Amino acid sequence: MNYASQQHRFFLATLASMTLLFLGAAGYSFWADTAVSSEVRALKIRPSAIREIPQTLNLTIAESGMTAVTAADLAAYNWNMQELTADNIRLTRNGDPIPFYSDGSALYFLAEATTNPLEPHSVYQLNLAPGTAMAERDAAPTGPGVSSGMMRYIWEEDSTFLADSEGDDLWYGRLLLAPTAWTLPLDGIQPNGGNGRLSVRLWSSTEYDSYPDHHMKLALNDEELLSWKWDGIRQESIDLSVPQGILQPSGMNELTFELPGDTNATGEAVYIDRVELLYASDLSARRGQFWFSSPAENIQITQAAPNLLVFNVSDKANPVALSGIEVTEAQARFNGGTGEEFIALTPDEALRPSIASAPTIKASLKQKERGADYIAIIPDEPGFAEALQPLLQHRRDQGYRVTAVSLPQIYAEFGYGHESAQAIKDFLTYAADEWTAPAPKFVLLAGDASYDLHDHLNAPNENLLPTSLTHSAQNGYVSSDAWYGILDDSGTPQIAVGRFPAQTAVQLQNMVEKTIAYETTSQPWQQHALLVADDEPVFDNITENLAAYLDEEGLNVDALYMSQNDAIHYDIISALNKGVGLVNYAGHGDYDSWGDERVFQGDDGAMLANSGRTPILT
């Protein structure tokens, strides 16, 4: 082999090696881009070309105010646009268009957070479609500006949930037990000594025959504003003016609530729900984004940055972006026009929503050719879909038409992204009315619920699959999954609804295994029923009627009546340990016990030895 031939072969071998090296690098790059965690991917500046472009982005709102979404935010979801305008971006809430202002690199809109604690966080949606631009107005000043306006301070400590209360808020703050006094520091306010207006909302939770039940005194900076009395268990609201000179421009301002305890009531308990203070203040941009009101024609804001943004929010559905604002030596002046409510901020002071892509819909739930007898609704939790598969196959083997539905898809198609119980009910109503007959008969909710929708308590239990909190005249607000199956005005469920209250895939797997075992096992203990009645005639009658019915159905019935013997604590535990297929309790109780005598309690679970013999409990 001559030298030229050797050189040629060496060149080919080198080229082949480099080709393999480049292919390997490209393959690794492709693998790495698809295999890295979402946390790492979120840090990448350049979006991946292989990722799908979502059609809809959900913006979850936890706080009201001017909110911004930037081009960089959208680029993380492969929405690459040179300029954000209403020509290429559509913003909606519940399907209705929401106007927004854009400076090209960011869009700004007035977001309104949910105020009802029984509803989930507000969700706005972005789509790649023409939208609605916010109205703009030239606000160039026409004269000297007034530098004083009304500011707002709000205190609301949602630390206690009272299911038996009423009104539009079931979450309350500080509990006061008479006689006592509690002082609320009005942190962060900067009054100028002018007048104001104070609104307070309370919940009184005690009631006696004497009048009045309650007496409260309210003082601001040791100046008594009000002394008032009222009666009963109810929500109480007060609204009063604050005279000029009481609010101090310097030093601490304090609001004191006093329950003197001088009524004839045996006891007195009052929860502080909400405090709102409107107060006169000098308008300064040093406080970050702020709301203020002023009827002045020309307004001045001190300590303002050159890029200060001001929006007229008098009409919350149609805010107006003000242009032509003059900023000279940190003094911003503008003409307020006919508006009286404004929000001022710099771009970096805008609120930022939580952004997530809406699920891609491959097979719509609104296809009328769909049909099912048994619907399983599954939250987007790791391992939940896999854990439920054996039960779904078991139902298919029983001859049912079975379908599993993703909870995020229900939110997307029936709730405009809102994680609400109403979206689930709307889906079930559609399935019952529009899917191929016969209509669904059974619904399984595969996940736990919580009344703490906004996680006020930072509790371990998450609201994976919501329930309905329904008001009851006797018991206040109660959890009601049966509400999902009531599809008309009759008050009677048309669909049987059940729930596996699982927080983890392991818990869900255990529930599935127990259910299948119960249905595929035929043991003598399953033909036994245990009925327990509280010590009132009405519960005796309920139990006697149920016992007669179950006896006719061929079950062996044991009934324990607390009216005959209230020492049945160990009788209940012993019967459960022997194994029974059905247990029914009729009577009063608490979340962890049956009856005032506490004949069966949550702690009694440690004494149970009925593994493999789990009853149906009603």
N, C-alpha and C positions, 0 to 999 in steps of 0.2 A: 504494500500500500504506500503510495507516494505521499509526500508531505502535504500537497494540496488537498488530497482526498481526506487525510487525517484532520486537516484544518476544517474541512467542510463538515465532517461528521461531528467534530467538537462543537461547531457552531449550531448544528441541528439539535444536539443533545442539550446544549445550554438553553436554546430557545424553548425546547420542550419542558425543561425544568422550570424556567421562568413562567411558562404558560400554566403549569400545574400549580406553581406558587400563587399566581394571580387568581386562578380559579378557586384555590383553597381559601384565599383571603376573602374573595367575594362570597363564597359559600358561608364562611364564618360570619361575615358581615350580615348576610341574610338571616342566618340562624339567630345571631345575637339580637337583631332588631325585632324578631318575632318572639324570642324567648325571655327577654329581660322583663323584670317586674314593672308594673305600672308606675311605681314610685321612681324608678330610674328613668323611665321613658318621659316622665313629666319634666325632667331636668334638661331634656334635649332641646336645643335651640331650633334646629332644623327639623320640621316634621317629616315623618317617614313617608316615602312615596307609596309603600305597600299597604298603608292603613286606609280603611274605608273613611269616606267623608260622611259624617252623620248628617241626616237631613234636618234634624231638630236638636237644639241645645236647650236644656232645662236650666234656668237660673233660679236657685232657691234663695228666698229672701227671709232673713231673720230680724231685720231692723228697718224701720221706715226712714226714708230720706233720699237725697239725690245719690243715685247709684251709677257706677260706671263699668263698662266692659271695653277692654282695649283690643286693638288689632293683634297684639301679642297673645292675649288670652285666646282669641279665635284661631290663631295660627297653630296653637297646640292641638287643635282638632282638625287640622288640615284645611281650615277656612282661610285661604291666603288671598287677601284683598289689599290692593294698594291704598284704598280709601274706603272708610265706612260711611255710607250714606243711606238714605231712605230709598235710593234706587236699587240697592242690592241687599238690604237687610230688612227683615220684617220682625217687629217685636209685638207679642200678643200676651194677653192674660185671659184664660178661659175662652180662648178663641177670638177675643175682641182686640182690635188693634190698639197699641199703646204708642203715643207719640214720643219721639226721642230727639235730642239735640246731638249733633256730631261736630267735632272739630277736625274730622278726618282720621285721626289716629285712635279716637275713643268715642263711644256713644254714651250719653247721659240720659237717665230717665228718673222720674219720681216713682220710687218703689214704695208700696204700702204693705207692711208686714201684717200677718194675721193677728188680730187682737182677741179673738175667741179662743180660749185655751182648749176647747173641745175640737178645734179644727187644726189640721196640719199646717206647716209653714207654707206661705204663699210661693207660687211658682210662676215665673214668667218664661216665655219661650221665644227663642230666636230661630228664624228660618231664612234660607237663602232665597228670598223673594222680595219684591218691592214692598216697602212699608210706609209708615206715616211719619213725616218730619214734624218736629215740634215747632209751633209758631214762634217767630222771633219778632222783637220790637226794638226799634231804635230808642234807647233810653238816655240819650245825651242830656246832661243836666241843663236846666234853663234858669238856674239861680243858685244861691247858697243852699247847702244841704243841712237838714236837721239831723243831728247825730244821736238822737235818743229814740228808743222804740220799746216795745214790749217783748220780753224774752219769756221762755217757758222752762220750768223745772218740773220733772216728773219723778216720783218715787213709787215703785211697785215691787214688793218683795214676795214673789210667788214661792212660798215655802211650805204651805199647808193646803191640802186638797180636802174640801168639804163637800162630799157627794150629796148631802141633804140640804145644801143651801140652794138659793135661786138667783135669778138675775143672769147677766151675761158674763159672769166670771166666777168660777168655782175655786180659784186659787187665791189664797189669802196670805198676809204677812204676819206681823207681830200680834200675839194674843195678849190682851190686857185683862187681868182679873182684879176686880175692885177689892179693897182700895189700893190704887197704885197711880203712878205717873210715869210716862215715858217721853223722852225727848228725842226728836229726830233732827240731827244736824243737817242744815240745808247746804250741803257741800257744793262748791263750784259755782254758786250764783254770784253775780256781780251787780247788785242793784245800785241805783244812783240816788236813793232816798225818796223816790217818787212813790205813787200809789201802786196797788196791785189787786189781784183777785185770787182767792184761794178756794179750791174745790177738794173735798174729802169724801171718800166712800168707805163705809164701814159695814160689818156684818155682826149683828147682835145675836148670840146663840143661846140665850137663857130667857125663860118666860115664867112668870108667877101670877097669882091672882091679884096681887097688889098693883097699884098704879102710882108712879111709873116703875118700869123694870130697870131703866137705865138713866144715868145722868153723867154727862161728860162736859168738861171744860176744856176750851182750846185757847192757848196763849202763844203769841209770837213775840220772841225776845222779851218775855215776862209781861207783855201787855195782853190782858185778856180780851180775846176777840168775840167769844161766844160761850154761853152756858145754856145747854139745852137738854131736854128730857124727852124720852120716847118710851114706847112700850112694845113688847113682843119680840119674837124671833123673826128677823127680817133684814133686808138691806136698807141702810139709811144713808142718804146723801145730803151733804150741806154745800152751799155755795155762798160765799160772802166776800165783801170788798175789804181790802187792806188799806187803811188810811195812810196818807203821806207821812213820812218821817219814821214809821215803825221799822221798816227794813233798813239795815245799816250798810252804808257803802263800804265800810272797812270793818274787819273783825268777823266773828262767827255769827251767823243768823240761825236761830233754833226755834223749832215748832214743838210745843209741849202738849201732850194729850194727858188729861187727868180724869180718872174715875174716882170721885171722892168716896164712894161707897155709902152715901147718905140716903139711899132709897130704902123702902121697906122690903125689897126683894131679898130672899135668902142668899142668893149668890148673883154675881153679875160678870158676864164674860163677853168681851167685844174684840173682834178681829179688825185690824187696820188693813184695808184692802188697797187703796190707792190715794195718793196725794198729788195734786197738780197745782202749781203756783205760777201765775202770770205776774211779772214784775217789770217795772220801768228800769231800763239799763242803757248805758252808753253803748253804742254799736261799735264793736271792735272785732276785727278778724283774727285776733290772736288766740281765740278759743277753738279754732277748727271749724268744721261745718256747723252752721247754726241757723235755726229758724228764728224769725222775728216778724213782728207786725208793726206797721206804721201807716197812718193815713196821710202823711206829709207828701207834698208834691215832689219835692227834691229831698234826697236822703244822702247822708254822708256816713261812711264807714272808715274808722281809723285803723292804723296798722295793717293796711291792705297790701297784698302783693300785686305786682303788675298783671298777673294772670288770673285775678279774681273773677269768679263766675257768679252771677246772680240770676235767680229764677223767680218769677212771679208764680206762686203756688196757691193763689186765692181760689182758683178752680182746680182742684186736684186732678180731675180727669183731663184737663187741658192746660197744663202749665205752659208758661211762656219764657223763653230764653231772652234775656235783656242784653243788647249790644250797645256800643257807644259809651260804655262806662269810662269815665275819666279818672285815672289814678295819677296823682301828683304828690310826690314826697310822702308816700304811704297813706294818702288820703284818697279814698274812692268816693266819687260823687255820681249819682244817676237820678233820672226822673222816674219816680215810682208809678206814674200814671194813675189809673183808677184802682190799682191793686192795693191790698192791705196786708198780704202775707207773702213773705219772701224766704228763700233759702240762699245763703251765701257760702261759698267754699272755693278753695283752690283745687285743681285737678287731682292732686295727690290726697286730698281729704275726702274724696268721694267714697261712699260705701262700696264694698266689693261683694258680689253674690258668690255662692257656691255653684260652680258650673259642672254639668255632667251631660254627656250625650244621651239623648233619648234612645230607647232600644230600636233596633231595626226590625220592622214588621215584615216577616216573610209570608205568613199566612194570617190574614186578618180575622179577628174574632167576629167581624161583621159580615162574614160570608154566610148567607142564609142556608146554604146547603149543608152546613155543619149540623151536628146533632149529637146528643149524649143523654144517657140516663144518670150518669154519675160524673160529677165535675170535681176535680181536685185543684185547689188554688194554692200555688207554691211560691213563697217569697224567694227573692234572689239571695239565698244564703248558701255557703259552701256545704255541699253534701246533702242538701235537703231533697233535691230531685232524685238522687240515687237511693237515698234511704226509703223513699216512698214507693219505689218501683215494685217491690214484692206485693204490696197491698193492691196496687193498681192491676197487676196481673191476676191476683186472686179475685178481684171484682170481675175482670174479663172472663175468667174461668167460670164464674157464677152466671154468666150470660148477659152482663150489663154492657151497654155502650159506654166506654170510659174515655174521658179526655182530661189531660193535665194542662192547666193554663198558668202561664207565668204572671205573677202579680205585677211586675213592671209593665207588661204589655197591657194589662187592664188599665193601669194608671195612664198609659200613653193614649189608648184608644177611647177611654171613657172619662178621664179625669183631667185632660190637658196637663198631664205630668204631676198633678196633685196626688199625694199619697193619702187619699181619703177613703173612708168607709162608703161614702156615697158613690164613688166610682165603681166599687165592687157591686153595690146593689144595682146600679144602672146596667152593668154588664149582665147580671143574672136576669134582670127584667127583659133585656134584649134577647138573651138566649131562650127564655121561656116563650116570648112572643114571636120571634122571628126564625129561630132555628127549626130544622126539619122535625116534625112531630114524631113521637110524643115528646112533650117538654121534659126538661131535666127533673128528676125526682130527688136527688141527693147531692149535697155539696159538702165537701170536706175542706176546712180551712187548716192548712198544714203549717202552723206557726203560732207563737204566743202573741198576746196583745198587752197593752199597758194604757192606763188612763193618763200617764205622764207623757203626752205626745211631744212636748218640747224639752223633755229631759231636765226639768227644773230640779229634780232631786239627785241627779247624777247616779241613778240607781242601776243595779246590775241587769235588770230585766229590760230588754229593748222592745219597742213596739214593732215587731216584725210584720204582723198582719193585723190591721186595726179591727176593733170591734165598734159597735155603736153604743154610745152612752145615751140611754133613753130615760126621760123623766117619768118617775112614778109618783103618784100623789102620796103613797104611803111611805116610800123609802128614798125619795129624792132621785138622783141619777144613778142608774144601775147599768151594768154591762148586759147587752142583749144581742147575741148572735142570731136569735130567732128573727130579729128585725130584718135580716138579709132575705129571709124567705117569704116575707109579707109583701107581695107584689101588687096589691090593690088596696082598696079602702076597707076591706072586710075585717081587718085585724087578725085574720087567720093565716098562718103560713101556707103557701102553696108548695114550698120546697122544704124538705127536711135538711137542717144545717147542723153540722157537727164540727168540732175543732180538736186538733191535737195541739195542746199548748206547749210546744217544744221551743226551747231557746237554742238548742244545739242539734246537730245531725245525730249525735249519739242518743239524745233523748227521743228524737223522732223515730229512730230505728227501734228503740225499746218499745215505743207505743205501737208501732207497726207489728212487731213480733208478738206482742201480747194480744193484739186484736185478731191476728190470724190464728194464733193458738186457741183463743177462746172459741172462734167460729169453727175450727176443725177438730175440736176435742169434744167427746161426749162422755161426761163423767156424772156419776150420781149427784155430786154436790151442786151441779149446775141446775138441778131441778128443785133446789131449795131456795126459798125467799125469806129474808128477814125484814120485818116492818117495825119501825119505831115511831111512837106517837107521843107528842108533847102533852102536858097535863091540862088540856082544855077540851071541852066536848066536841068542838069543831074538828079537832085533829083526831079524836077517837073515831068520829063518823067517817072521816076520810080514810083512815086506816082500815076500818071494818069493811067499807065498800071495796077498797082495793084488795083486801084479803079474800073476799068472796069472789071477786073477778079472777084472781090468780088461781084460786082453788078450782074454779070451773075450767081453767086452762090446763089443769093437771099438775100444778106446782105444789110442793109441800111448803106450807106457810107457817112461820113462827112470828107472832106479834108480841111486842113489848109495849105496854101502856104505862107511861109515867104517872097517869092519874091513879093507877092501881099500886104502883111501886116505883118510886123515883130512884131506887138504889140498883140501877140496871147497868152501871158502868162496866163491870166485868162480864156481865151476861152478853153485852154487845161484842166485846173483844173476843170472848170465847167462841161465840157463834161465827165470827169472821174467820177465826183460826181453823175451825172445823171445815170451812168452805161453804159459801153460798153463792148462787148465781146472780141474785138480785137483792139489792138493799134499797129501801125507801125510808126517808125520814120526813115526817110531817110535823112542822112546828116552828117555833121561833129559834133563833140562834145568832151566832156572830161569825166572823170570818174564820175563826179557829175552834168553834165549839157548837154543840147542839144543846139548846135549852138553857134556861137560867141555872139549872143544876149542873150544867157542863158534863152531861153523861157520856159524851164522847168528844175528844179534843184532838187537835193536830198532834200534840206531843204523844198521844197514844199510839202513833205509828210505830214507835220503838218497841211496843209490846206485841205487834202483829207478827204472826208466823204463818201467813197464808200464801207464801210464794208459790206461784203456779196455779193459784186458785183465786184469781182476782175477779171480784163481782162487778156487775153494772150497778152504778150508784145513782139514784135519783132523789 
